[in-house]
Amino acid sequence: MSTPDASNPLPAAWNPAEHEEALYDGWVAAGYFTADATSDKPGYSIVLPPPNVTGSLHMGHALDHTLMDTLTRRKRMQGFEVLWLPGMDHAGIATQNIVARQLLEAGTSKEELGREAFIEKVWEWKARSGGTIAAQMRRIGDGVDWSRDRFTMDEGLSRAVQIIFKKMYDDGLIYRAERLVNWSPVLQTAISDIEVKFEEVEGELVSFRYGSMNDDEPHIVVATTRMETMLGDTAIAVHPDDERYRHLVGTELAHPFLDRLIPVIADDYVDPEFGSGAVKITPAHDPNDFEMGLRHGLPMPTIMDKAGRVEGTGTRFDGMDRFEARVKVREALAEQGRIVKEVRPYLHSVGHSERSGESIEPRLSLQWWVKVKALAKAAGDAVRNGETVIHPKSQEPRWFDWVDNMHDWTISRQLWWGHRIPIWYGPDGEVGCFGPDEQAPQGWVQDPDVLDTWFSSGLWPFSTMGWPEQTAELDKFYPTSVLVTGYDILFFWVARMMMFGTYVGGLDDAGLGPRQATVPFGNVFLHGLVRDEHGSKMSKSKGNGIDPLDWVDRFGADALRFTLARGANPGSDISVGESNAQSARNFATKLYNATKFAMMNGARVGELPPRAELTVADRWILSRLDEVLAQVDEGLEAYEFAKACEALYHFAWDEVCDWYLELAKVQIQAGADGAATTAVVLGTVLDKLLRALSPVMPFVTEVLWKALTGGESVVVADWPQPSGEPRDDAAATAIEDLQKLITEVRRFRSDQGLNPGQRVAAQVSDLSVDLDGTRPYLDALAKLTAADDDFTATATIEVRLSGCMPTVAIDTSGQVDVEAERKRAAKDLAAAEKELAGTTGKLGNEQFLSKAPDAVVAKIRARQELAEAEVARLSAKLAELEAR
């Protein structure tokens, strides 16, 4: 490796904004992130969960991207051919809303334009304004292969969607049926489960009476928070074992407003302990009522139009908005005297459209569905047999619970923007499905609906690599190595990709395979949600959201990334606040200053002599480096990013910066051959440390590593490996003892109020053999000087170490605060006496001795003996101080 260019020193301070953009552009221009599908290297691949084309980077995205980038950067350094494939989702509802709103603001509408002209407007918007998040991805350093950027509506993916739809339709897995869906009256479309957010709402629970107003005649009281739905009631249900209503089962009660008799039915679903024990059944507007309606063959009248207005009831309520009708129906029932309880507030959970904000309306609607039973079983079996591994394993039960109980999936949306359903209807009622290479007969009309965006994104892992063509990318990079995503969409997106992947993996038709891979990814890593520093979920309404780009501007991309990765463990939520970002920025600054200091002191990368020829400090830091690199590898292989980051952070800050740099400075200042060796040890440590940190903190490590080594780029450097040398226990013990000795001397100096920079004469005795030769470190770091012939100690410090109890005699020439030293000794004596009392008490407890293992008892005895010695030593010392 070449030596650093001395004519190009590091700037005085680390300012991320001065480097990040140019560094990233340089990486892209150099082709570091461009994957070669023909390479002989082993393949490693991740497909980016496609963000919405309308979206911008939020903290969840930033976490997602940081972890994926960390994995791919490391694998690239380990010698893999890495593909991290980017792309965006067309976001059917969100995108259509944006363009439709812009048209209204311009004085027109999508209806006035017509479908084809409107879609052209959407494509124009996408070219002009879509993809903001791509620029933001560059800001945080995403090492994606931009040459393979995909879009869920591009030509290749559209072809894949049509092919898979037709194949599934022909296999009987896609069908059309009238079922209950989540309906958005504002958007006037069915929406998916993941687009429904449940919120606690203060509603009204109203109890009213069906049947006779005479208490002696048949009647039943029911309660509801949605009074308007009683216009669609077709039954009243009670539990079959409820004695109160058994005589009414099979009878009919008159509807208050309609020419309709309401049968009383018995069903085990009803909870007789809740409310009156009877429930009204509105099959077309409630999921549970719909299932009951199917069981009992009940009529299912839809009483609302697409906009949520009452229709078709033949009552005075027709034409009213559902919320207006809610009030008017209650008032009308009150006029009849049917309200049997005062209206009372009722807090309950109500589903709301994530896109438009209004409460969703369960609605019976004719839609296209995917029959999921066989697909879901294959997705579950892939995890059961180990083809796909979920991390953490604790998420597996949730996965199985979902896929083993999955309901058929509604895939049609009443939108214009999206993949139009490839179904055509003939003039005589014919129905046909036509693929991308087929033409529907003249005069046939295509279904107006489009597919749920989750349908096209479910094909993402293989459609982005050219499926159904047999491409080099599929051969090299499919199945993908790992899917990284939040546990909150395990059931929605991950399940759909697994269903499509296992389905496609089983195809062997001409032009559709065969594909050897039966799963879309070998591993699924589920990270937690990013929460604020108090553990609350971030949201606009709470005002506690954090813009990750704001942190990039203020603290740098490395600080953002390290903050998120340092908190990321499988399945666990992350709480972050500004203090975390400040800490990460300080860490980057510390790293920068330490490397610059080391280079100023001659640090360089070179050939190391045998370990036995090195100083104890050099052996210690190299041994610790090996341990930390092993810990980092172990953590990242298990997706325990926090564990890896913590190991690197504490090694860099606590051991390299706080201790080894100071020890190395002593050795370098001593000159001779040892100084040159230490410079190489220091350079070796920093070289490997920077490389190990680079996947998480790519920008600052790039600048420092290139300056230190003169290498091309840390992005394509080799991943650092432990040396293979055995752990140096002797060096570790010696440095641990030295650190304790220096810390105790520093504490004594602080207690005495001595100037931190003031050197004092000292005489050190009783050092162990392992600590021979460490006096220069002690003098330099504890600010001591060697005692001369006229030395007279005015204070002594005894420190119990692993193999000795050295005494540091100090001459402070009257500057020692005897009273402060007396207080310190008394405090230490009290701690030793407490330890002695505790261990003596345990050893005097026969019950403890009879149950505790011999090894535990032996440890307690050893602690007792040490405490006894400390009490004796400190008592004598305190007596000496009292005599002064």
N, C-alpha and C positions, 0 to 999 in steps of 0.2 A: 504494500500500500504506500502511496506517496505521502510526503510530509506536507503539513499545512503551509499555505502561502503567507509568509510573514509580512508581506507588503499589503495584505488585506486583513487587518486586525478587526476584531469584533467591535461594533459600535459601543459607546460608553454604557448604554442601557438598552434593555429589551423593550421595544415598542412594537407590538404585534401588527398594528395598522400599517407600518412601514414595510412589512415583509409579506404578509399573507397572500394578497392578490397575485403578486408577481411569482411567488413560489408555486401557487396552485396552477397558474397558467403555464408555468414552465414544466410542471409534471405532466400536464395534459399534452402539451406540445411535444414532449419527449416520448409520448406513447406508453408511459409507464402503466397506465390503466387499461390499455387496449389488449384484449385477450386474443391469443392466437389459437384457433381451433385445430390447427395442424401440428401444434407443438408436441414434442415427445415427453414433456413434463406431465406429471399427474395432474388431473383437472380438479379444480375446486370452484364451486359456483354458488352464488346467491342471486335470487331475483328480488329486486326492490319491491316491497308492497307498494303498488302504484298509488301515489297521493292524487287527490282530485285536481283536475286541471284548473279548477276555480280557487284552489286553496293556497295557503301560505304556511310557512313552517311554524309549528307550535312546539311546545316542549316535548310532547309525546313523539313527534317526528324526530326531533333533535336526538332524543335518547335512542330511538330505533336506528337512526342513521349512524350515530356514533358507534354503537355496538357492531353493526354490520361492517363499518369501515375498519374497526379494530380487528375483526376476524379476517377480513380479506387482506389487509396490509400485512398482518403476521404471516398468513399463508403464502403470500407473494414472496416474502423474505425467506420462507422455508423452502422455496424452490418449486412451488406449485404454479401451474398455469391458471391464473385466477380470472374468473368472469364475475363481475358484479354488474348485473344488467339493470339499467334504469328505465323508467317509463312513467306514464301518467294515465289515470283513469278518466274517461270522458264525463263522469259525474252527471248522469242524465238529468235528474231533477234540478240540482243546483245550477248547472249550466243553462238549462232551458229557462229557469227563473230569471237569471241575470239578463239574458238577451231579451226576454219578453218584457222585463221591466224597462230596459233601455228603449225598446220600441214604444211603450206607453208614454215614456217621458218625451219621445220625439213626435207624439201625436198620432201614432198608428198602433197596430196590434198584430200579433202573429196570425190571428184569424183573417185579418184583412190581407196580409201578405200571402197566405196559403202555405201549405206544408213545405214544398220544395224551396220556395224563396226564403222561408224562415230558416231552413237548415243551412242554406248558403250563408245567411247572416251569422249563424252560430259558428260556422267554419271561419268566417272573417274575424269574428271575435276571438276565436282560439288562436289564430295566427297573430293577432294584434296584442291581446292581453293575457292569453292563457299561459300557464307554465311559469308563473312567478316563482314557484317553489324550486324550479331548476336553478335559477340564479342564486337562490338562498342555499341550495345544496353545495354550490361551489364555495360559498362564504365559509361554510363550516368544514370544508376539506374533503367532501365525499369523493373517494377514488373509484368512481363508476366508469364504465366503458361507454362514453358518450357516443361512440360510433354505432352502438347498437340500441340507442334510445328508441323506445316503443310507445305506442299510444293505443288504447283499447279500441279505437275506431279506425286505426290505420288499415290499409288494404289487406295486409297479411293476416291480421287478427280478425278482421271481418270475415275473411274466407274461412278461417278456422271455426268461427262461431256458427256459420251457416252449415258447415260440414257436420259438426258435432250435433247440432240441433236435428238435422235430417236423420242422422244415424240413430239418435235416441228416439226420435219420432217413429221411425221404421221398426225399432225394437220394442215399441209399446211403452217406452219410459216417459214420453211426453204426451199429455192428453189435455182436453179442454173440458171444464166442468164448472158448475155454479157452486161456489163454496164461500165461506165467510173469510173476508180479508180485512187487513188494516186499511181503512179508507181515509184519505185526506180530502175533506171538502174544499179546502182552499186550493190545493193542487189538482184536485179532481182526478186522482189516480190511486191505485193500490200502492202501498209502500211496504218495504221489507221490515222484518222484526228489528233489525239493527238500526233502522231509522226511526224507531219508536222509543222515546225516552219517558220513563215513568216519573211523575212528580206528585208530591203530596198536595192535595187540593182541598180547600175548605168548601165542601158542598152541603147539600141539604138532604137528609134522609126523611122521606115522607111515607107515612103508613096510610093506606087507603083500603077501602072495603069493596070487595066483589060480592055480588049476590044481593040478597034481601037486606033492606034497612031494618027489618024486624029481627031482633036477636033470637027469636024462637024459630026463625026460618033459615034455610041454608045460606051461609055466607062464609067468606074467608077474608082475613086481613093479610095483605102483603105490603112490603116496603121496597122503595127504590130511590136511587139518587138521580135517575134519568126518567122523569115523569113522562116525557114525550114518547118513550118507547112503549108505553102501555097501549098505544094505538096499534101496535103490531103484536100484542099478546095473542097467543093461540092456545094457551093452556095455563093451568095452575098446578104446581107439583108439590107433593107432600111425601114424607117418608112412609114406606109401606107398613112400618110397625108403629106409626104414630096413632095412638088410640083416639086422639082428638078429632082426627079427620078421616078415619077409616070408613065411616058411614057415608062420606061424601065422594070417595073414589068411585069414578065411573059416572058421576052426575055432571051436569053442566050448569054454569052460571052465566047470566046475561052480561054482556059488555056494556059499560055505562054509556058509550057514545056510538057504538056500531051495531049493526044488525048481525051480531055474531054471538054464538054461544061458546063459552069457554069451558072445555072439559077439565075435570080434576083428575090428575093422573098420579100414580105412585112411582117413585124412582129412588133408588138407594143413594143417589148423589146428594139428595136434600139432607141438610143438617137439622134435625128436629130441635136442637138446643139453640139455634141461632134465630133471633127475632121471634116471629110468630110460628116458625117451623114450616111456613108455606112460602113458596117463591113463585113469582110471575115468570112465564116463559115467553121470550121474544126471540124465536129462532133465527130471524134474519138480522138481528142486531146485537147479539151477545155470543161469544165463543162457546161458553158452557151450555147456553140454551140451544145453540145450533146442534151440538152433539146429542142433547136430549131430544131435540126435534127429530133427528135421524132415528134414534132408538124407538121412538113412539109414532113415527110416521105423521108428524104434525104438519099442518100448512105452514109456509114460510113467506108471508107477504113482506115485501120491502116497502117501508113507509116513508123513505126519504129519497130525494133525487141526488145527483152527483155533487151538488153544492151544499148538501145538508139541510135542505128545506123539506118540510113534510109534504107528501104528495100521495094521491091515490087512496086516501082513506074515506073520501066523501063526507068529511066533517068540516066544520068551520076552521079547523086548524090547518088545512091544506094551504100551502104557500108561505106558511110561517117558517122562519129560521128555527133550527132545533132548540136554540136557547130561549127564544121567545115562546115557542110552543111549550117548553118545560114549565114556564110560569103560567101560561094560559090554561094548560091542562090541569094544573094543580088548583087554580082558581075555579075552574069549572067543576071539578070534583068537590071542592069545598061548598060550592053553591048547592050541590046535590046532597051535602051532608056526609060525604063518604070519607073525608079526612078524619081519621080516628085518633090521631095524635098530633100535637102541635109540631109544626116544622121545627126541626132542631139541627144545629150545625153538625157536620159529619166529616171528619178528616179521612180521606181515602186516596189511594194511589190511582192516578189516571194517566193513561198513555197519551203522549203528545208527539206530534210530528217534529222531528229534529230539524227539518228543512223549513217548515212554515210556522211552527210554533203553536198551532191550534191543537186542541184535543182531537185525537183520531176517533173515527166512527167505525166500529165493527159493522161491516155491511156485506150482505149477500151479493155476490157479483160473479159474472161469467168470465173466467180467467183461464190462462194456460198454466199447467202444473207439471212438475217433475215428480214421477213416482220414485220415492227415495229409498224404499225398504232395502232392496238388494244393493244399491249403491252405498248406503250408509253402513250396511253390514260389512262390505268389502273395506270401507274406510276404517271401521273398528277392528277388523281382523288384521289389517296391516300393522296396527300398533300392537295388537295381542301377540303376533308372531315375530315382532322385532324388526320388521322391514323399515318401519319408521319409529324413531325413539323420541318420546316427549320429555323435554327438560323444563321444569323439574318433574320428577316422577309423580309427585303429589298431585299433579294436574290430570293424571290418567283417569281417575274415577269420574271426574267431571266430563272428560272426553267420552268415556263409555256411556255415561248416563245420557249424554246428548245424542250420540249417534245410534244408540240402541233404542231410543224412544222418539226418533225424529218423525215429524209429520211431513206430508207432501209439501213441496215448495212451490209457491206461486211465482212465476217468472215473467208474467206480462205486466207492462206498465202503460198507462194511458197517456203517453207522451209522444212527442215528435222527434226529439233528439235521442238517438240511441240506435242499437241494432234492430232494425225492423224484423218482426217475426216472419220467417220465410214460409208462411202459409198463404195459399190463395184459395178463393172461393169461386166456384163456377156458377153460371147463370141458373143451373137447375139443382142447386144445393150441393154440388160436388165440393169436396175438400181435398187439397193436394199440398204436399210439402216438396219444395224444389230447392236443390242445392245450387252452389255458385256457378256451376257449369251447365245448369239446366234452365229452360225457359218455360214459364207458365203458358198455357194455351191462351190464344187471343180472346179477349173479353172477360177473362178471369180477373178478380179484384184481390189485391193483397190485404191481409189483415192489417188494420191501422195501428195496432199496438207495437211497442218496442219491448225488448228484453230487459229485465232487471240487470243493472250494471254488475251485480255479483255473478251473473252467468258468464259474461265475458272475462271478468277478472278471475273467475274460477279456473279458466283455461291458461292463465298467465304463465305458469312455470314452463309449459311446453310450447304454447302458441307463440311466445316471444322468440323461441329458438327455431321457428320455421315449420313446426308441425302443420299439416301432415306430410310435408316433404321430408325426405331422409337427408337431413343436413349434417354438416360437420359439427355444428354447435350441439345438436342433439346427441351425436355420438360421443362428443368430448365432455359435455357439461350436464347431461341429463341422465338420471335424476339429479336435481340440485343437491348440494351438500347439506344445507341447513336453511330453514325458514326462520327468520327472526321477526317476531311480532308481539304485541301485547296480549296478555291472557284474556282481555275483555272481548276480543273478537275470535277466540278459539273456535267457538261454535259456528260462527257465520262464514267467515272467509276461509279459515283453515279447513273446516269440514267440507266446504264446496270444492276446494282444490283437491282434497283427498278423494272425494267422490269422483270427480272428473278424471283425476290421474289414474286411479285404479281401474276406471271404466276403459279409458283409452289404452291402458297397459294390457288389457285383455283382448283388444281388437286384433284380428288377423285378416281383415278384408283387404282386397287389393286397393292400394292407394291410402290405406289407413294404418299401416304397420307392416309386419308385426313390430311392436316395440318391446324390447327386452325388459325395460323398467316397468314395474307395476305400481310404483309410487312416485309422486312428484318430488319428494325430498327425503333424505335419509334421517334428518333430525328436525325437530321443531323446538326452538328455544322460545319460551314464553317469559317475557320480562313483565315487571309490574307497571303501575301507573305512576306518573310524576305528580306529586302533590306539593303543596306549599310547605313552608318550614314548620307549620303547625300541624301538618298531617291532613289538611283539608284538601278535597279535590279542587283542582283549578277550574274556574268557570268565569265567564264574562259577568254573570249576574252578581257573583261575589266580589268581583274586582280584584281577585288575587292571582290572575293569570300573569305569566312572565313571557315576554317576547324574547326568544333565544337570540335573535339578531341584535337586540339591545345589549345583551351580555357580550356578544361578539364585539360590538362597537366599544364597549366600556372596558372589558377585561381580556378580550382576545378569544379566538376560536379554541385554542388549547385549553383555556380555563373553563369554557362551557363544556367541552368534551370530557375533561378530567372530572369535573363536578358530577356529571351524569354517570360516567363509567364507574367512578369510585363508589357510587351508591347502588349499582346494579347487581342484583343477585337473582337467580332464577325464581320467578313467581312473586317476588317481593316488591311492594311499592317503594317509591323513593321520595323522601321529603327534602326539598332543596329551598334555599333562600339566598339572598344576596351575599350573606356572610360566607356561604360555601363557594360562591364564584370568586370572592375576594381571596379566600384561602388558596384556591387553585391558581389564581393569578400570582399570588405571592410565591407559590411553589415554582411556577415557571420562572419568575424573577430570580429566585434562589438558585435554581438550576443554571440559569444563564450566568449569574455572577460567579458561581463556583467554578464553572468551566472556564470562564474568562480568567479567573484568578489562577487556576491550574495551568493554563496555557502561558500566562505571564511567568510562571515558575518552571517552565520548561516541559510541561506534560506532553507526552508524545506516544504514539503507538509504535511498538517495536517488539523484538524478540525478548522473551522473559528468560532469565536464568532458572535453573532448578529451584524448586521451592525451598529446599534446605539451605540455600545460599542467601535467602532473603531475610530481612529483619522480621521480628515478631509482628510488628504493625502491618507490614506488607503481606505476610502470610495470613494474618487475620482478615484483612479486607478482601483478599482474593478468595479465601474460604467462604466468607459471608456472601460474596458475589455469586459463587456457585450455588449456595443454598437458595438465594433469592431468585435466581434464574429458574431453578427447579420449581420453586413455589409459583412463579408466574406461569410457567408451562402447565403446571397442574391446574391452576385456576382457570386459565383460558380454555384448556381442553374441556373442562367441566362447565363452561359458560359462567364461571364465578368471577365476573369482572371486578367486583369489589375486592375480593381476596387478592387478585393479582395487583390491582392498583394500590391497595394498602401496603403490600409487601414492597413495591417499588418506592412508594412515597416515604415510608419510614426508613428504608435503606438509604435512599438519596439524602433525605434531610437529617435524620438522626445519626446515621453512621458515617456516610461519606462527608457531608458538609460539616456537621458539628464535631466530628472526631478525626476522621482520617485525614482530611485536608490539613488540620492543625498538626497531626503527627507527621505527615509527609513534609510539611514545611520545615519542621525540625530536622528531618533527615536531609532535605535538599540543602538547607543552609549549612549543614555540616560539611558539605562538599565531598570531594573524592569520588571513588567509584560508586559508593552507595547512593549518592545523590542522583547519578545517571540512572541507576536501576529503579529508584523510587519514582523518577519522572516517567519511566515506562510503565510501572505498576499503576500509577495515577492515570496515565493515558489509557491503559487497558481497561481499568474500571469504568472510566467515563465513556469510553467507546461502547462497551457492552451495555452500560446503563442507558445511554441515549438510544441505542438501537432497540432495547427492550421497551422503552417508553414511547418510541415513535409511533406505533399503531394508535395509541390514544392521544398523544400530543405531537402531531406530525410537523407542525410549523417550527416551533422553537428547537426541536431536536434536529431538524434539517439544517438550520443555520449553524447550530453548535457542532454537529457531527462533521459537516463539511469543513468547518474551520479547524477542527481538531485533527481530522484524519486526511483532509485533502481528497476524500473520496468523491465519486460522482454524485450520489444521492443516497440518503438513508432509506428512501423508498425501495431501492433495489439492492440494498446491502443484505448480507446474510443475516439470518436470525441468530442472535447470540446463544451459544450453547455453554453449559457448564464445562469446566476444563477436564473433568474426569478424575481429578485428584481427590484423594480421600479427605474427609472433613478434618481440619486441623484443630483438634480439641485443645491441645496445649496452648496454641496461639489464642484461641477464643477465651480460655480461662485467664490467661495472662492479661489480655486487653481488658477483660471484664474487671479483673482486680485493679488494674491501673486506672480504669475509669472511676471505680469506686473510691480509690485513694485520692485521685485528683478532685473528685466531687466533694469529698469530706474536707479536704484542705480549703477548697473554695468556699464551702459553707462556713468553716471556721473564720476565714477572712471576712466574709460578709457579716457574720455575727459580731465581729469586732469593729465593724465599720471601717475597715482598711480600704484605702483607695484601690479599685480593681486593677489599676495599672502599676501600683507600687510593688516593687520587688522587696522581699524580706529574706534574710539569711536563714538557712535551715540545715539541719543534720538529719539524715534518714538512716535508720538502722533496722535490722531484722527483716530485710526483704528476702523473698524466696529466690531460689535459683532461677525460676522461670521469669522473675522480674529483674534479674541482673541486666544491666545495660539500659534500663528504662528511665534512669534518673534524668537524662536530658529532656524526655517528654514531660516528666513531672515538673521540672524547673520551668520549662517554657509555658506549660498550660496552667500551672498553679502560681506562676510568678514568684519563683524561689531562686535563691542564689546559693552556691556552695558555701559552707561555713569555713571560716579561717581558723587559725590556731587560737585566737583569743575569744572564740565563740562561747557565749554563755546563753543557754536556753532560758527563755522567760515563759514559755508555754509548750506543752507537748500535746500531740494528737495521736491517739492509738486507733487503728482501724483494723477490724477483724476481716481478713480476706480468706480466700479458699484454702490457701496452704500456709499462711503465716499471719502474724499480727504486728506489722511494722509500726515503728514509732517515728513520727516526724516532730523533731524538736525545733522550735522556731524562736528566733531572737527578734522581738518586735521593739526592743529598746524603749520600753515604757509605753508603747502604743497599744498594748493589749488591754482591753476593757475587762478587768477581772470579774466585775459583777456580771457582765454579759456572758463570760465563759462559765461562771458559776450557775447561771440560769440554764445555760445550754446543757451542762453536765447533769443538772437536776432533772431536766426534761428527759434526757436520755435514760437516766437512772429509773425514773418513773415508768418509762416504756419497758425497760428490762424487767423491773419488778412485776409488772402486769403480766408479761410473758411467763415469768417464773411461776407466778400464782396460778395462771391458767393451766400450764403443763403439769404442775404438782397436783392440782385438783383432779385432772383427768387420770393421772397415774394412781391417785388415791381412791378412785372410784372402782370398786370391785365389779360392778355391773358392766362398766366400760371395758375393763380388762378381760372379762370373760367372753365378751362378744367381738372385740376388735381383733382383726388379723394381727399376727406377730409383726409383720412389716410396719403396720401403722403404729403399734406400740413402740417399736424400735425408733421410729422417727420422732415420736413424742419424747422419749428418753433423751435422744440426742439434742432436741430443742431445749429440754430442761437443763442439761449439762451446759450448753452454750449460754443460757440465760443466767445460770448460777455464776459462771465466769464473768459475764458482763456486769452483773450486780456487784461482784467483788471489785472488779476493776474500776467501775464508775464511782463506787463508794469511796475507794481510796483516793481517786482523783478529786472528788468533791471535798474530801477532808483536807487535802492539800490546799485547795483553793480557799477553803474557809480559814485556813491558817494564815493566809497572806494579809 
